[in-house]
Amino acid sequence: MNPLLPRALVALAVFGMAAAAAIRASQGPTRSADDPRYRPRGRFGAGWNPFGDGGLFGSGLGSGFGSAFGPDRAPPIDARAILTRAQLAQVRDALSGASLDPDRENFRCARCQSYYSVESVRALASENGARCLSCHSIHRVPIEVADA
């Protein structure tokens, strides 16, 4: 057996553990064990965009085509999302996981189409800078329920 192989394996293991520690440290503080709230966070952090502005793939394919990776443009002032009661019954709140009540005020993210109740929007405003959990956008449109 080559005498350098064990040294190379040990060096590789140390490098892997150091890389894992650096990634964990870059994700910010961890929550305490007694905190029952589930707070998902973005996998790559805010602003990571592999498709646009010369990112990972460099072609800008994701910009401006309505994808979740596109720019965060404000929707028109009169924008509405129109859903029937049957469609709304199949949708869950992105923060709480609860079903949305069609008789209350509900919102949809203008960028990634995640749905929120008004209570979840208030919680996002107070705890997450009003940013969407999925795409970090701050723009939402109200949902209008059609009875048809």
C-alpha positions as CSV (number, residue, x, y, z in Angstrom):
1,M,0.0,0.0,0.0
2,N,1.2,3.5,-0.8
3,P,2.4,5.2,2.5
4,L,0.9,8.5,1.4
5,L,-2.7,7.1,1.1
6,P,-3.5,7.2,4.9
7,R,-2.2,10.7,5.1
8,A,-4.2,11.8,2.2
9,L,-7.4,10.2,3.6
10,V,-6.8,12.0,7.0
11,A,-6.2,15.3,5.3
12,L,-9.4,14.8,3.2
13,A,-11.4,14.0,6.3
14,V,-10.1,17.1,8.2
15,F,-10.8,19.3,5.1
16,G,-14.4,17.9,4.9
17,M,-15.1,18.5,8.6
18,A,-13.7,22.1,8.3
19,A,-15.9,22.8,5.3
20,A,-19.0,21.4,7.1
21,A,-18.2,23.6,10.1
22,A,-17.9,26.7,7.9
23,I,-21.2,26.0,6.1
24,R,-23.0,25.5,9.5
25,A,-21.4,28.7,10.9
26,S,-22.5,30.7,7.8
27,Q,-26.2,29.7,8.3
28,G,-26.5,31.9,11.4
29,P,-27.5,31.0,14.9
30,T,-29.4,27.9,15.6
31,R,-32.7,27.9,17.5
32,S,-32.8,26.6,21.1
33,A,-34.2,23.1,21.7
34,D,-37.2,24.4,23.6
35,D,-38.4,26.6,20.7
36,P,-41.4,24.8,19.1
37,R,-41.6,27.2,16.1
38,Y,-40.6,25.9,12.7
39,R,-38.8,28.6,10.8
40,P,-37.7,27.5,7.3
41,R,-34.9,29.5,5.8
42,G,-33.6,29.7,2.3
43,R,-31.1,27.1,1.3
44,F,-28.6,29.4,-0.3
45,G,-29.5,32.7,1.4
46,A,-31.2,35.8,0.1
47,G,-30.2,37.0,-3.3
48,W,-28.8,33.7,-4.6
49,N,-29.8,33.5,-8.2
50,P,-28.1,30.8,-10.4
51,F,-29.8,31.8,-13.6
52,G,-29.8,35.6,-13.8
53,D,-27.2,38.4,-13.9
54,G,-24.3,36.2,-14.9
55,G,-24.8,33.9,-12.0
56,L,-23.9,30.2,-11.9
57,F,-25.1,29.5,-15.4
58,G,-24.3,33.0,-16.7
59,S,-27.0,33.3,-19.3
60,G,-29.7,35.2,-17.5
61,L,-32.3,32.7,-18.5
62,G,-34.4,33.2,-15.3
63,S,-34.7,36.9,-15.6
64,G,-38.0,38.3,-16.5
65,F,-39.9,35.1,-17.4
66,G,-42.1,35.0,-14.3
67,S,-39.9,32.4,-12.5
68,A,-39.1,32.4,-8.9
69,F,-35.5,33.3,-9.8
70,G,-36.6,36.4,-11.8
71,P,-36.3,40.0,-10.5
72,D,-38.5,41.1,-7.6
73,R,-40.8,43.5,-9.4
74,A,-43.8,45.1,-7.8
75,P,-47.1,43.9,-9.2
76,P,-49.6,46.4,-10.7
77,I,-51.5,48.3,-8.0
78,D,-54.8,46.7,-9.0
79,A,-53.4,43.1,-9.3
80,R,-55.7,40.4,-7.9
81,A,-55.5,36.6,-7.8
82,I,-58.9,35.1,-8.6
83,L,-59.6,31.6,-7.2
84,T,-62.7,29.6,-6.8
85,R,-63.7,28.2,-3.4
86,A,-62.8,24.7,-4.7
87,Q,-59.3,25.8,-5.7
88,L,-58.8,27.7,-2.4
89,A,-59.8,24.6,-0.5
90,Q,-56.8,22.7,-2.0
91,V,-54.2,25.4,-1.0
92,R,-52.4,25.6,2.3
93,D,-50.8,28.6,4.1
94,A,-47.1,28.6,3.4
95,L,-46.2,29.6,7.0
96,S,-48.7,27.7,9.2
97,G,-49.7,24.9,6.9
98,A,-53.3,25.5,7.7
99,S,-56.0,25.6,5.0
100,L,-57.1,29.0,3.9
101,D,-60.5,30.3,5.0
102,P,-62.3,31.7,1.9
103,D,-64.3,34.1,4.0
104,R,-61.2,35.9,5.4
105,E,-58.5,38.0,3.7
106,N,-55.8,35.9,2.0
107,F,-52.8,36.8,-0.1
108,R,-50.5,35.2,-2.7
109,C,-46.9,36.0,-3.3
110,A,-46.5,37.9,-6.6
111,R,-43.3,36.1,-7.4
112,C,-43.5,32.4,-6.5
113,Q,-47.3,32.0,-5.9
114,S,-47.1,30.9,-2.2
115,Y,-50.3,31.5,-0.3
116,Y,-50.7,33.3,3.0
117,S,-53.5,34.2,5.4
118,V,-53.6,37.7,6.8
119,E,-52.2,36.4,10.1
120,S,-49.3,34.8,8.4
121,V,-48.6,38.1,6.5
122,R,-48.5,39.9,9.8
123,A,-46.2,37.3,11.3
124,L,-43.9,37.6,8.3
125,A,-43.9,41.4,8.7
126,S,-42.9,41.2,12.4
127,E,-40.4,38.3,12.2
128,N,-39.1,38.0,8.7
129,G,-38.9,41.5,7.3
130,A,-42.2,40.9,5.4
131,R,-40.3,38.5,3.1
132,C,-41.8,35.4,1.5
133,L,-40.6,32.1,3.0
134,S,-40.0,30.6,-0.4
135,C,-38.5,33.3,-2.6
136,H,-37.8,36.3,-0.2
137,S,-40.0,38.6,-2.1
138,I,-41.9,41.4,-0.4
139,H,-44.7,41.7,-2.9
140,R,-48.1,40.0,-2.4
141,V,-51.4,40.3,-4.1
142,P,-54.8,39.8,-2.5
143,I,-56.9,36.8,-3.4
144,E,-60.4,37.3,-4.7
145,V,-62.7,34.3,-4.2
146,A,-65.1,33.6,-7.1
147,D,-68.2,31.6,-6.2
148,A,-68.4,30.0,-9.6
